[in-house]
Amino acid sequence: ADAGRSRFAARPRVSRAGGVAVEAERLVSSVWVLLARSRSMGSRCGRVCWKWGSPLRRLTGFSRLLSTAVLAPQICVVGSGPAGFYTAQHLLKHHRLARVDIYEKLPVPFGLVRFGVAPDHPEVKNVINTFTQTAHSDRCSYYGNITIGKDVTVKELQRAYHAVVLSYGAEDNRILGIPGENLSGVYSARAFVGWYNGLPENRDLKPDLSSETAVVLGQGNVALDVARVLLSPLDILGKTDITEGSLAAIACSKIKRVWLVGRRGPLQVAFTIKELREMINLPGTRPLLDPADFTGLGDVVKDVPRPRKRLTELMVKSALEKPGEKEASRWAAATKEWGLKFQRSPLEVLPAADGKQARGIRMAVTRLEGSGESARAVPTGEVEELECGLILSSIGYRSLPLDSLIPFDPKLGIIPNSLGRVQGTPGLYCSGWVKRGPTGVIITTMNDSFDTAQSVLEDLQSGVLDLSNTKEGFKSVRSILHSRGVHPVTFSDWETIDAAEVARGKLAGKPREKIVDPQEMLQLISH
Amino acid sequence: RWLLAAWRPGGGSGAARRPGRFFGVSARARLSSEDKVTVHFINRDGDKLTAEGKVGDSLLDVVVDKNLDIDGFGACEGTLACSTCHLIFEDHIFEKLDAITDEEMDMLDLAYGLTETSRLGCQICLKKFMNNMTVRVPEAVADARQSIDMSKNS
């Protein structure tokens, strides 16, 4: 029976043509299945009956068709960022019957694409278009405003779905673990990014931008993002989807100088060349690069893989070569500056006289043991202090355990898994940062999510996921939520919020004005 | 006979008996065959996908317009903000491609499985010399497994 079904099934399309094409295909495939079943009745009599159209035969075939529909896998994805959406997309594309429901804690979808990608990088957010297409598929549903682990447990999801995929990312950050870390003026870069990107939990951050110098600990792309947002000309920022509140605060900022401080050297920087180039060319700013840090590096990287080579060569060029006329005059006229400090490891945030406010940072001078990616920073005993009133620690995001019953490795900050299958828990999978750790760009997460989806598909095909075990999917979850007074936000509701944000943005010459209060969002869709 | 009929004055089957019309039809026919370029894509699972584009179309345009089944291709929609349209070219084609810009190389550098003849598909526009070329879609992950597909006729 299964062979018959797959032989005559039409290809599904998660398409822009919307429901119609899919419906037509489903109709065609149903007719084929019906005919196949009638034909497979075997006897000559059966064939004659089919040929002349026995109504009874057709009815039996039809009821068997209905039971086929019940064998559609019910899959649930927790998290609506790139990991969640790419996992869903791959499942829907490569399984013609699977139903995928995507759950999200916030009312609004898209995770770090909305709340992490910098406001001045709108092209990176184009993936929202393909995610929207996926959400519009008739075998996919989005349910926002539902906190897994609180409104419904993972166990309850496992009862309702054949497979549950955890794609909830990394909502926390690594801590420095040094004295003074909790002084006013010290924030995680994660919270700062959340603040300017309208993440509801960070909307009241009120970062102190009243001093001249800011120190960012870390030398990755997030560190460059926050430096760039702190120093960008206001007319550029004002045309992005940065929140109104943070733009107003940045407009009053006194910050003129941002240092990006790393424990190791130039050969170990984690940021990538496009972002570095952007920083070097940032209008109104000049780079502060100590030639001593870069002398001779050009030779060291001669035989290193191209990405690291070009990145290092760009830093070397900017530090050692005399700038062209245009660049020289731009740097001379610059009112703001940014720089890289190497081989400095934070020891203590120093308090101001009142004991509450940060006034500087004390750092250990390090030397490198080993080379390349695996070089280690070892303290030399020397110490240095840097005066600053704003410290942003950009040393990595961190995942949190969702539920005490789900395996979690607190040291690595990931869910222990093999190819996306959660260890020791059949039917449970993971994708994205919670699976691999919080590094990489969208393409890394995309490939990783496709890989997890492959594991789910393998398990569906091999029977590890038992489809004869009927699952109700959202139907049973809905009644659980109802009994707990939780109202899901649909994708169509999100589109109402989206339209409102775009309309408000238009008035201000921005792509959108993000709504930062979840209550306001819920009121808009009258929940 | 059909071919000969097509070259007769007055055009092929049916309509074109009107004097000035022949030139218009065949000139258009000549132009449209001149600006078509056929490209073969070897997909990650080894399948060969053949599609036709027009001179000037980017390879991303071809993949999107012809709805080619390549997972995750063109995430940033041709804005040099990702490397998902990474393609591997034949040597003799690669040599003749327009020089790569810093901006393209910056993103290409992040692509998985980079080769000596890699480029980003959104930056390569079709030219006549590319007709019938074969491009390969690179692997996306280190331990590529047998791909499972329960959507097609098997």
Boltz contact constraints between the chains, C-beta under 6 A:
constraints:
  - contact:
      token1: [A, 6]
      token2: [B, 154]
      max_distance: 6.0
  - contact:
      token1: [A, 11]
      token2: [B, 151]
      max_distance: 6.0
  - contact:
      token1: [A, 11]
      token2: [B, 152]
      max_distance: 6.0
  - contact:
      token1: [A, 12]
      token2: [B, 151]
      max_distance: 6.0
  - contact:
      token1: [A, 94]
      token2: [B, 149]
      max_distance: 6.0
  - contact:
      token1: [A, 94]
      token2: [B, 151]
      max_distance: 6.0
  - contact:
      token1: [A, 95]
      token2: [B, 150]
      max_distance: 6.0
  - contact:
      token1: [A, 96]
      token2: [B, 151]
      max_distance: 6.0
  - contact:
      token1: [A, 123]
      token2: [B, 76]
      max_distance: 6.0
  - contact:
      token1: [A, 123]
      token2: [B, 79]
      max_distance: 6.0
  - contact:
      token1: [A, 123]
      token2: [B, 81]
      max_distance: 6.0
  - contact:
      token1: [A, 124]
      token2: [B, 81]
      max_distance: 6.0
  - contact:
      token1: [A, 126]
      token2: [B, 76]
      max_distance: 6.0
  - contact:
      token1: [A, 126]
      token2: [B, 77]
      max_distance: 6.0
  - contact:
      token1: [A, 127]
      token2: [B, 75]
      max_distance: 6.0
  - contact:
      token1: [A, 273]
      token2: [B, 106]
      max_distance: 6.0
  - contact:
      token1: [A, 274]
      token2: [B, 106]
      max_distance: 6.0
  - contact:
      token1: [A, 307]
      token2: [B, 109]
      max_distance: 6.0
  - contact:
      token1: [A, 443]
      token2: [B, 82]
      max_distance: 6.0
  - contact:
      token1: [A, 443]
      token2: [B, 83]
      max_distance: 6.0
  - contact:
      token1: [A, 443]
      token2: [B, 84]
      max_distance: 6.0
  - contact:
      token1: [A, 446]
      token2: [B, 72]
      max_distance: 6.0
  - contact:
      token1: [A, 447]
      token2: [B, 140]
      max_distance: 6.0
  - contact:
      token1: [A, 447]
      token2: [B, 141]
      max_distance: 6.0
  - contact:
      token1: [A, 450]
      token2: [B, 71]
      max_distance: 6.0
  - contact:
      token1: [A, 451]
      token2: [B, 141]
      max_distance: 6.0
  - contact:
      token1: [A, 454]
      token2: [B, 148]
      max_distance: 6.0
  - contact:
      token1: [A, 457]
      token2: [B, 148]
      max_distance: 6.0
  - contact:
      token1: [A, 458]
      token2: [B, 148]
      max_distance: 6.0
  - contact:
      token1: [A, 461]
      token2: [B, 148]
      max_distance: 6.0
